[in-house]
Amino acid sequence: MNSPETAARNSAAAPICSAKGCRADAVWVLAWNNPKLHTPERRKTWLACEEHREHLSSFLDVRSFLKEVVTLTEWESRGPGPYAP
């Protein structure tokens, strides 16, 4: 069971890269959707550090899933909307 201190610490943690095994801070947001599963306006997100941005982007782009790559700061400044995960 999480204590209030643990929950606060986890919610304040910096977002980390989505690459398998990577624990680096995220710098980029890769917005994507699978047109076979999601409506056109729906956006799922992966986070990426500098090192893994190109690899993760390529993975999504080859499948025609990648819609947008923006900095985490820009993504967060948009606030909630139809593009939110």
N, CA, C and O of each residue as an XYZ file, in Angstrom:
340
protein
N       0.847     -1.186      0.000
C       0.000      0.000      0.000
C       0.889      1.244      0.000
O       1.888      1.301      0.716
N       0.519      2.231     -0.802
C       1.288      3.468     -0.863
C       0.906      4.400      0.276
O      -0.272      4.605      0.565
N       1.913      4.950      0.906
C       1.660      5.968      1.918
C       1.444      7.298      1.208
O       1.793      7.419      0.034
N       0.882      8.301      1.880
C       0.728      9.616      1.259
C       2.076     10.188      0.803
O       2.141     10.875     -0.217
N       3.137      9.914      1.542
C       4.453     10.416      1.162
C       4.928      9.772     -0.137
O       5.491     10.450     -0.997
N       4.702      8.452     -0.285
C       5.097      7.744     -1.498
C       4.288      8.243     -2.688
O       4.844      8.469     -3.762
N       3.002      8.412     -2.513
C       2.149      8.897     -3.596
C       2.574     10.293     -4.040
O       2.620     10.566     -5.239
N       2.882     11.173     -3.108
C       3.321     12.529     -3.444
C       4.653     12.494     -4.170
O       4.858     13.239     -5.129
N       5.553     11.641     -3.727
C       6.860     11.529     -4.359
C       6.710     11.011     -5.796
O       7.373     11.516     -6.702
N       5.844     10.007     -6.015
C       5.636      9.452     -7.353
C       4.977     10.447     -8.283
O       5.335     10.503     -9.460
N       4.028     11.234     -7.805
C       3.347     12.191     -8.665
C       4.250     13.362     -9.020
O       4.021     14.025    -10.032
N       5.268     13.633     -8.213
C       6.173     14.745     -8.470
C       7.367     14.313     -9.321
O       8.171     15.156     -9.720
N       7.497     13.018     -9.604
C       8.633     12.519    -10.374
C       8.572     13.034    -11.805
O       7.499     13.172    -12.392
N       9.748     13.314    -12.349
C       9.826     13.767    -13.729
C       9.429     12.633    -14.665
O       9.749     11.474    -14.404
N       8.739     12.954    -15.746
C       8.387     11.913    -16.723
C       9.651     11.278    -17.303
O      10.654     11.958    -17.520
N       9.593      9.977    -17.551
C      10.766      9.277    -18.076
C      10.499      8.744    -19.479
O       9.353      8.604    -19.906
N      11.562      8.458    -20.164
C      11.528      7.946    -21.534
C      10.759      6.626    -21.600
O      10.837      5.805    -20.686
N      10.020      6.434    -22.685
C       9.244      5.211    -22.894
C      10.057      4.061    -23.474
O       9.560      2.938    -23.549
N      11.289      4.317    -23.881
C      12.111      3.239    -24.449
C      12.363      2.174    -23.389
O      12.593      2.483    -22.220
N      12.315      0.927    -23.813
C      12.480     -0.198    -22.891
C      13.798     -0.080    -22.123
O      14.872      0.022    -22.715
N      13.691     -0.095    -20.793
C      14.862     -0.062    -19.927
C      15.463      1.310    -19.697
O      16.381      1.442    -18.888
N      14.980      2.328    -20.376
C      15.548      3.669    -20.213
C      14.890      4.364    -19.022
O      13.672      4.311    -18.856
N      15.695      5.005    -18.211
C      15.186      5.734    -17.049
C      15.512      7.225    -17.143
O      15.395      7.950    -16.156
N      15.921      7.682    -18.328
C      16.290      9.085    -18.527
C      15.040      9.965    -18.539
O      13.942      9.517    -18.871
N      15.241     11.222    -18.169
C      14.138     12.182    -18.212
C      13.645     12.351    -19.642
O      14.439     12.400    -20.581
N      12.339     12.438    -19.797
C      11.738     12.667    -21.114
C      11.896     14.123    -21.510
O      11.781     15.023    -20.678
N      12.159     14.341    -22.778
C      12.286     15.690    -23.343
C      11.278     15.879    -24.469
O      10.865     17.002    -24.755
N      10.882     14.784    -25.106
C      10.021     14.817    -26.281
C       8.742     14.031    -26.053
O       8.711     13.072    -25.283
N       7.686     14.455    -26.739
C       6.422     13.723    -26.785
C       6.198     13.301    -28.228
O       6.221     14.126    -29.141
N       5.983     12.012    -28.420
C       5.670     11.468    -29.729
C       4.184     11.139    -29.721
O       3.756     10.183    -29.074
N       3.405     11.929    -30.439
C       1.958     11.730    -30.488
C       1.646     10.812    -31.667
O       2.141     11.017    -32.776
N       0.830      9.810    -31.417
C       0.535      8.828    -32.449
C      -0.861      8.271    -32.292
O      -1.511      8.467    -31.266
N      -1.317      7.572    -33.324
C      -2.522      6.765    -33.201
C      -2.473      5.651    -34.231
O      -1.809      5.764    -35.262
N      -3.174      4.592    -33.940
C      -3.313      3.464    -34.850
C      -4.678      3.624    -35.500
O      -5.700      3.445    -34.838
N      -4.712      3.959    -36.791
C      -5.999      4.226    -37.435
C      -6.953      3.036    -37.442
O      -8.156      3.210    -37.634
N      -6.433      1.836    -37.236
C      -7.318      0.669    -37.159
C      -8.035      0.582    -35.815
O      -9.052     -0.100    -35.691
N      -7.497      1.282    -34.802
C      -8.058      1.216    -33.455
C      -8.613      2.530    -32.944
O      -9.546      2.533    -32.141
N      -8.053      3.661    -33.395
C      -8.373      4.963    -32.820
C      -9.045      5.883    -33.837
O      -8.789      5.794    -35.038
N      -9.896      6.756    -33.341
C     -10.478      7.779    -34.198
C      -9.367      8.732    -34.644
O      -8.349      8.837    -33.959
N      -9.533      9.427    -35.771
C      -8.455     10.273    -36.299
C      -7.939     11.337    -35.331
O      -6.754     11.670    -35.365
N      -8.796     11.871    -34.479
C      -8.360     12.932    -33.558
C      -7.691     12.396    -32.291
O      -7.056     13.157    -31.561
N      -7.824     11.125    -32.029
C      -7.239     10.509    -30.826
C      -5.724     10.508    -30.910
O      -5.156     10.208    -31.960
N      -5.067     10.844    -29.806
C      -3.612     10.818    -29.758
C      -3.148     10.047    -28.536
O      -3.478     10.392    -27.401
N      -2.389      9.012    -28.785
C      -1.673      8.285    -27.739
C      -0.293      8.928    -27.681
O       0.118      9.588    -28.636
N       0.421      8.748    -26.588
C       1.735      9.377    -26.495
C       2.787      8.426    -25.969
O       2.526      7.576    -25.118
N       3.970      8.593    -26.495
C       5.184      8.004    -25.943
C       6.081      9.165    -25.590
O       6.075     10.192    -26.268
N       6.846      9.008    -24.541
C       7.821     10.020    -24.146
C       9.207      9.535    -24.550
O       9.481      8.335    -24.544
N      10.076     10.478    -24.901
C      11.419     10.096    -25.334
C      12.465     11.049    -24.781
O      12.244     12.254    -24.656
N      13.611     10.467    -24.455
C      14.785     11.268    -24.120
C      15.469     11.628    -25.444
O      15.056     11.163    -26.507
N      16.510     12.453    -25.374
C      17.233     12.823    -26.593
C      17.766     11.589    -27.322
O      17.679     11.501    -28.547
N      18.311     10.650    -26.574
C      18.938      9.473    -27.166
C      17.955      8.580    -27.925
O      18.322      7.990    -28.941
N      16.722      8.472    -27.450
C      15.771      7.531    -28.040
C      14.711      8.171    -28.929
O      13.870      7.457    -29.475
N      14.724      9.474    -29.089
C      13.692     10.138    -29.894
C      13.652      9.598    -31.317
O      12.579      9.250    -31.810
N      14.782      9.524    -31.975
C      14.818      9.079    -33.369
C      14.384      7.620    -33.509
O      13.629      7.281    -34.420
N      14.854      6.768    -32.619
C      14.493      5.348    -32.680
C      12.984      5.147    -32.494
O      12.350      4.440    -33.277
N      12.418      5.761    -31.471
C      10.986      5.607    -31.225
C      10.157      6.240    -32.335
O       9.126      5.694    -32.729
N      10.601      7.392    -32.843
C       9.899      8.054    -33.943
C       9.894      7.166    -35.186
O       8.871      7.034    -35.858
N      11.039      6.562    -35.483
C      11.138      5.686    -36.652
C      10.220      4.475    -36.529
O       9.570      4.073    -37.494
N      10.177      3.902    -35.329
C       9.314      2.746    -35.074
C       7.860      3.083    -35.403
O       7.173      2.310    -36.071
N       7.401      4.231    -34.935
C       6.015      4.643    -35.181
C       5.797      5.069    -36.628
O       4.756      4.770    -37.215
N       6.768      5.760    -37.201
C       6.626      6.284    -38.554
C       6.553      5.167    -39.591
O       5.777      5.263    -40.541
N       7.342      4.117    -39.426
C       7.323      2.986    -40.358
C       5.921      2.381    -40.431
O       5.523      1.871    -41.477
N       5.190      2.433    -39.354
C       3.836      1.884    -39.286
C       2.770      2.924    -39.638
O       1.575      2.634    -39.591
N       3.207      4.134    -39.989
C       2.308      5.264    -40.295
C       1.448      5.646    -39.097
O       0.315      6.097    -39.259
N       1.990      5.464    -37.889
C       1.276      5.829    -36.663
C       1.668      7.220    -36.172
O       0.863      7.890    -35.525
N       2.875      7.660    -36.465
C       3.393      8.920    -35.917
C       2.639     10.108    -36.502
O       2.504     10.232    -37.719
N       2.153     10.972    -35.631
C       1.404     12.156    -36.054
C       2.151     13.449    -35.766
O       2.049     14.413    -36.525
N       2.912     13.471    -34.650
C       3.558     14.715    -34.246
C       4.653     14.430    -33.225
O       4.530     13.526    -32.399
N       5.730     15.217    -33.295
C       6.794     15.161    -32.294
C       7.002     16.586    -31.793
O       7.333     17.478    -32.573
N       6.808     16.798    -30.503
C       6.971     18.121    -29.896
C       7.713     17.973    -28.575
O       7.805     16.879    -28.018
N       8.232     19.076    -28.089
C       8.896     19.026    -26.789
C       7.852     18.782    -25.698
O       6.680     19.130    -25.844
N       8.299     18.191    -24.629
C       7.418     17.936    -23.490
C       6.857     19.253    -22.952
O       5.691     19.322    -22.561
N       7.677     20.279    -22.933
C       7.239     21.596    -22.453
C       6.087     22.127    -23.306
O       5.094     22.623    -22.773
N       6.219     22.025    -24.616
C       5.148     22.489    -25.507
C       3.878     21.676    -25.313
O       2.785     22.238    -25.251
N       4.015     20.353    -25.216
C       2.857     19.477    -25.028
C       2.105     19.834    -23.738
O       0.878     19.940    -23.731
N       2.859     20.016    -22.653
C       2.229     20.342    -21.366
C       1.575     21.710    -21.389
O       0.573     21.923    -20.706
N       2.117     22.640    -22.157
C       1.539     23.995    -22.203
C       0.187     24.012    -22.919
O      -0.586     24.955    -22.752
N      -0.100     22.997    -23.700
C      -1.373     22.924    -24.406
C      -2.536     22.614    -23.479
O      -3.680     22.959    -23.775
N      -2.249     21.968    -22.365
C      -3.311     21.601    -21.444
C      -4.119     20.443    -21.993
O      -3.820     19.941    -23.076
N      -5.141     20.010    -21.265
C      -5.944     18.888    -21.724
C      -6.729     19.253    -22.978
O      -7.133     20.402    -23.160
N      -6.931     18.293    -23.811
C      -7.668     18.513    -25.046
C      -7.860     17.194    -25.763
O      -7.568     16.133    -25.211
N      -8.348     17.253    -26.988
C      -8.591     16.007    -27.724
C      -7.319     15.247    -28.048
O      -7.370     14.063    -28.380
N      -6.163     15.925    -27.953
C      -4.886     15.274    -28.237
C      -4.287     14.617    -27.011
O      -3.268     13.934    -27.116
N      -4.883     14.804    -25.871
C      -4.344     14.242    -24.632
C      -4.516     12.725    -24.634
O      -5.479     12.206    -25.199
N      -3.575     12.014    -23.998
C      -3.681     10.543    -23.950
C      -4.854     10.078    -23.127
O      -5.076      8.874    -22.992
